[in-house]
């Protein structure tokens, strides 16, 4: 899974018509580390259908603030620069997959 490196990367990504999953996390967050292999596997599976990017809240505080991220992990499902859905905390793969299918078809 690719990481957002700077604001320019982020702005280009969300302005595209490709569906996006943003995974807000921190290196020190235990639940984030538990969720990461699941999101990584889904990023590979949905490659070409959904752009999956991780956003480190410590490095990109302004982006986290823009989305109102107060707890992590948090997943934002986007299409056309709009948040379609979001999930907070550790969630199961089947729930994430259901939401990825929804934005991939939208």
N, C-alpha and C positions, 0 to 999 in steps of 0.2 A: 504494500500500500504506500502510495506516495504521500509526502508531507507538504503542507503549505510552507513555502520558504519565505515569502514576503507578501506585502499587501498587493503588489502588482500581480503575482500569481493568483491570489485570491480573487481579485477583481476580474481578471480574464476568465477564470473558471466560472464564476457565478453569472457572468454575462452571456455565456454560451447557452445554446438550446439543449445541451446534453444534461440529462438528469444527474444530480449530485448527491452524494452522501458525505456529510461532514462529521467526522468523529472527533469531538473535543475531549482531550485527555491531558494528563501530566505524567511525567516519568515516575514521580513519587506516589502515584495513585494505584493502590492495590487492585481495586475493581477494574480500573482501566487496563491494567496489565493482563487480568484474567480475560477480559472481553477482546483484547487485541488479536489473538490468533483466529477467533471467529470472524472478525471483521476483515482480517487479512485474507482468509480463505474465500470469503464472499466477494472481496475485491477482485480476486483472480477469476472467480466463476462468472462475475457480471462484467468483466472487462469488455469494452466495446458497447455496452448497454448503459452502464452507470459509471460515472467518475467517482471513485471513492478516495477521499483525502483525509488525513489526520491533521488536526490543528492543536498544537501544543499551547495550552492556555498561559503558560509561563512566558513563552516567547512571543505570543500574539495576543496580548491582553486587550488590545483595541477590538480585534475581531471577536473575541469571546464576549466583550461588553456589548458589541453591536447585536449579538444574538441573545443577550441576557443570560448567559451561562453563569449560574451561581453554584452548581454542583456538577461533578463529573463522575463517571463518563456520561456524555450526552451526545446523542446522534440526531442530526438534522437532515431530513430528506427534502431535497429542493428540485424544482423544475422551473425554468424560465425566471430565475432570480427571485422566486417565491418559495417560502417554506411551506411544504405540503403537509408534513407530519414531523413529529419528533419523539424520541424516547429518552428516558432518564434512567440511569443506573444500569446494573448488570441485567441484561435481558437475554432470552434464549434465541438461538439461531433461527428457529422457525418464525419468530415474530419479526426479526429483521428482514428475513427473506420475503415475507408477505408484503412488507412495506417497500422493499426494493422492486418486487414485481409490479406493485401499484405505480411507482413513479416511472418504471421502465416502459410501461404501456401508456402512460398519460400523454 
